[in-house]
Amino acid sequence: MSIDNRPKHVVITGPTAGIGRASALSLARDGADLTFLCRNLEKGEALASEVFAAGGTKPTVIEMEMASLDSVRAAAESVRQLAKPIDVLLNNAGVINSRRRVTVDGFEETLAVNHFAPFLLTGLLLPAVRDAAPGARIVNVASGAHHFVRGMQFDDIQSEQNYKTFNVYGRSKLANILFTRSLAKRLEGAGVTVNCLHPGAVATDIGKRHGEWVAKALHLLLKPFFRSPLEGAETSLYLCLSDDVAKISGGYFNKCKVERPKPWAEDDAAAEKLWCYSEESVGLAY
């Protein structure tokens, strides 16, 4: 419970499968008032009914296609219409593609879904997050996949010249960490913390968006090492709820502990360059 005795309002993207679903069900058991931002409304409503049937508050379900900036804007407006402070914004959803795809906005899809969408969504919902301060939190699901790259590769950030699945995915996850660092600095003293995490190798639906071979191959290859979605959600939940991290901002966590990411994920000049590029790309100045 928060100080004013109302349930914590948690907005979560990608809540219907894998880590997102495990996080949503656990948060519901803790008494959170949930808002689901889902690509698939039917799955979102089914999960909301499941939460309600288990004795939780019925979550609000809002449609959001993260590959469309207009859809992200519309979803953010729907959340604003709820007129509720946001105690926790959990940017959980992500995608991995085996080949280059372009969104309706003309951007490479992995970067658009994994970085531009949460960047835009967070910016639009920031006033409602600030309304829950002090103690409001923004949690970004990043990944150890940022090890796959050596920087943002701004000269080909849209992967037009070269598309390698894990390189492109790794760069989008690096963007999550750099975004976390930048936003944490900008919100210093505002009563809002911003942290990100590596969930571990988790058996989720990522990569299945387009029936990707890469998802099937990954699952077969890594199955012996996979953690369950609930185990993968542990660090997300820790960052959403634990008093231990109430004063920490700008951190990268693995297994509920602060961990130093690769040096290129601590490159503040790259973080600033990415911030400017992102604002320009999504058409929003924080």
C-alpha positions in Angstrom: 0.0 0.0 0.0 1.2 3.5 -0.6 1.2 6.3 2.0 -2.2 7.7 1.1 -3.7 4.2 1.6 -4.8 3.6 -1.9 -3.6 0.6 -3.9 -0.5 1.3 -6.0 -1.5 2.0 -9.6 0.8 0.0 -11.9 0.8 0.5 -15.7 2.4 -2.4 -17.5 3.2 -3.1 -21.2 3.1 -6.6 -22.6 1.3 -8.2 -19.6 -0.3 -11.2 -21.3 2.7 -13.6 -21.7 6.0 -14.6 -20.2 7.6 -12.2 -17.7 4.9 -9.6 -18.1 2.1 -12.1 -17.2 4.0 -13.4 -14.2 4.7 -9.8 -13.1 1.0 -8.8 -13.6 -0.4 -11.8 -11.6 2.1 -11.2 -8.8 1.4 -7.5 -8.6 -2.3 -8.2 -8.5 -1.8 -10.6 -5.6 -0.1 -7.7 -3.8 -3.2 -5.6 -4.2 -2.1 -3.4 -7.1 -4.5 -1.5 -9.3 -3.3 -2.5 -12.7 -3.6 -1.0 -16.1 -2.7 -3.3 -19.0 -1.4 -1.9 -22.3 -1.8 -4.8 -24.8 -1.4 -5.5 -28.4 -4.1 -8.2 -28.2 -7.2 -6.9 -26.4 -8.8 -10.3 -26.2 -5.8 -11.7 -24.3 -5.7 -8.6 -22.1 -9.3 -9.0 -21.2 -8.9 -12.7 -20.4 -6.0 -11.9 -18.0 -8.0 -9.1 -16.4 -10.9 -11.5 -15.8 -8.4 -14.0 -14.3 -7.1 -11.4 -11.9 -10.6 -10.4 -10.9 -11.7 -14.1 -10.5 -8.7 -14.6 -8.1 -10.0 -11.7 -5.9 -8.0 -8.8 -7.3 -9.1 -5.4 -8.5 -10.3 -5.7 -12.2 -7.5 -4.3 -14.3 -8.1 -1.6 -16.9 -7.2 -3.0 -20.4 -6.1 -0.5 -23.1 -5.1 -1.5 -26.6 -1.6 -0.5 -27.7 0.4 -1.6 -30.8 4.0 -0.6 -29.9 5.0 -0.7 -33.6 2.8 2.4 -34.2 3.6 5.7 -32.5 0.0 6.9 -33.1 -1.2 3.8 -31.2 1.2 4.6 -28.3 -0.1 8.2 -28.2 -3.7 7.0 -28.2 -3.0 4.5 -25.4 -1.2 7.2 -23.3 -4.2 9.5 -23.8 -6.5 6.7 -22.5 -4.3 6.2 -19.5 -4.4 9.9 -18.8 -8.2 9.9 -19.0 -8.2 7.6 -16.0 -7.0 10.6 -14.0 -5.0 8.4 -11.6 -1.4 8.9 -10.5 1.0 6.2 -11.7 3.0 4.7 -8.9 4.9 2.3 -11.2 5.3 2.3 -15.0 6.7 -1.1 -16.0 8.0 -1.0 -19.5 8.1 -4.7 -20.1 7.1 -5.5 -23.7 9.7 -6.4 -26.3 10.3 -8.1 -29.7 13.0 -9.9 -31.5 12.9 -10.4 -35.3 14.9 -12.7 -37.6 14.7 -10.3 -40.5 14.4 -6.5 -40.9 10.9 -5.2 -40.7 9.7 -1.6 -41.0 6.9 -0.1 -38.9 4.1 2.1 -40.2 6.3 5.1 -39.1 9.2 3.9 -41.3 11.4 2.7 -38.5 13.2 -0.6 -38.0 10.7 -2.6 -35.9 13.0 -3.9 -33.1 14.3 -0.5 -32.3 10.8 1.0 -32.6 9.1 -1.5 -30.3 11.9 -2.0 -27.8 13.0 1.6 -27.5 11.0 4.3 -29.3 7.6 3.0 -27.9 8.7 3.0 -24.3 10.5 6.3 -24.7 7.4 8.0 -26.1 5.0 6.3 -23.7 7.1 7.2 -20.7 7.4 10.8 -21.8 3.6 11.1 -22.3 2.8 9.5 -18.9 5.5 11.3 -17.0 3.0 13.9 -15.6 0.9 11.1 -14.1 4.1 9.4 -12.7 5.1 12.7 -11.1 1.7 13.0 -9.5 2.6 9.8 -7.5 5.9 11.3 -6.3 7.6 10.9 -4.0 8.1 7.2 -4.4 7.0 6.8 -8.0 9.0 4.4 -10.1 9.8 3.7 -13.8 11.1 0.2 -14.5 12.5 -0.7 -17.9 13.1 -4.4 -18.8 16.5 -4.3 -20.6 18.8 -7.3 -21.1 22.3 -8.7 -20.9 21.9 -8.8 -24.7 23.6 -5.4 -24.7 26.8 -7.5 -24.5 26.2 -8.4 -28.2 27.1 -4.9 -29.4 29.9 -2.4 -28.8 27.7 0.7 -28.9 24.7 2.2 -30.6 26.3 2.2 -34.1 24.6 5.5 -34.9 25.9 5.4 -38.5 23.4 2.5 -39.2 21.0 2.7 -36.2 18.1 1.7 -38.5 20.0 -1.4 -39.7 19.5 -0.5 -43.3 23.0 -1.5 -44.4 23.4 -4.6 -42.1 20.8 -6.6 -40.3 21.9 -9.3 -37.8 19.2 -10.4 -35.4 21.1 -10.5 -32.2 23.1 -7.4 -33.0 19.9 -5.4 -33.7 18.2 -6.8 -30.6 21.2 -6.1 -28.4 21.4 -2.5 -29.6 17.7 -2.0 -28.7 18.4 -3.3 -25.2 21.5 -1.1 -24.9 19.1 1.8 -25.8 16.9 0.8 -22.8 19.9 1.1 -20.5 21.1 4.4 -21.9 17.5 5.8 -21.7 17.3 4.7 -18.1 20.5 6.5 -17.3 19.5 9.7 -19.1 16.0 9.8 -17.6 17.3 9.1 -14.1 19.5 12.2 -14.4 16.7 14.3 -15.7 14.4 13.3 -12.8 17.0 13.7 -10.1 15.2 15.3 -7.1 11.7 14.8 -8.6 10.8 11.9 -6.3 10.8 9.5 -9.2 13.3 6.7 -9.6 14.2 5.0 -12.9 15.9 1.6 -13.1 16.4 -1.2 -15.6 17.1 -4.9 -15.4 18.3 -8.1 -17.0 15.6 -10.7 -16.5 17.8 -13.7 -17.4 17.2 -16.3 -20.1 13.5 -16.7 -19.7 11.0 -19.0 -21.5 8.7 -16.3 -23.0 6.8 -15.5 -26.2 9.4 -13.0 -27.4 10.1 -13.6 -31.1 6.8 -15.3 -31.7 5.2 -12.0 -32.9 5.6 -13.1 -36.6 6.0 -16.8 -36.0 9.8 -16.3 -36.1 12.2 -19.2 -36.6 14.5 -17.4 -34.3 12.1 -17.9 -31.4 11.8 -21.6 -32.0 15.5 -22.1 -32.4 16.3 -20.1 -29.3 13.8 -22.1 -27.2 15.2 -25.4 -28.4 18.8 -24.3 -27.9 18.4 -22.6 -24.5 15.6 -24.7 -22.9 17.9 -26.4 -20.4 19.0 -23.0 -19.1 15.7 -21.2 -19.1 14.3 -19.7 -15.9 10.5 -19.8 -15.5 8.7 -16.5 -16.3 8.1 -16.0 -12.5 11.8 -16.4 -11.8 12.5 -14.0 -14.7 10.0 -11.5 -13.2 11.7 -11.5 -9.8 13.9 -8.5 -10.5 11.1 -6.6 -12.2 8.9 -7.1 -9.1 11.8 -6.2 -6.8 12.3 -2.9 -8.7 8.6 -2.2 -8.7 8.0 -2.8 -5.0 11.0 -3.2 -2.7 11.9 -0.6 -0.2 15.6 -1.5 -0.7 15.7 0.4 -4.0 13.5 3.3 -3.0 16.5 5.7 -3.2 18.3 4.1 -6.1 17.9 5.5 -9.6 19.7 5.0 -12.9 20.8 1.4 -11.9 21.0 -1.8 -14.0 20.0 -4.8 -12.0 20.5 -8.6 -12.4 19.0 -11.1 -9.9 17.8 -8.3 -7.7 21.3 -6.8 -7.4 22.9 -3.7 -8.9 25.4 -4.8 -11.6 27.6 -2.7 -13.8 26.7 -3.1 -17.5 29.2 -3.1 -20.3 31.2 0.2 -20.6 29.2 1.2 -23.7 26.1 1.2 -21.6 27.7 3.8 -19.3 28.6 6.1 -22.2 26.8 9.4 -21.3 27.7 11.1 -24.6 26.1 8.2 -26.5 23.1 8.4 -24.1 22.7 12.1 -24.8 23.0 11.5 -28.6 20.4 8.7 -28.4 18.1 11.0 -26.3 18.1 13.7 -29.0 17.7 11.2 -31.8 14.7 9.6 -30.0 13.0 12.9 -29.2 13.3 13.9 -32.9 12.1 10.4 -34.1 9.0 10.2 -32.0 8.2 13.9 -32.1 8.2 14.5 -28.4 10.4 16.8 -26.4 10.5 15.9 -22.8 
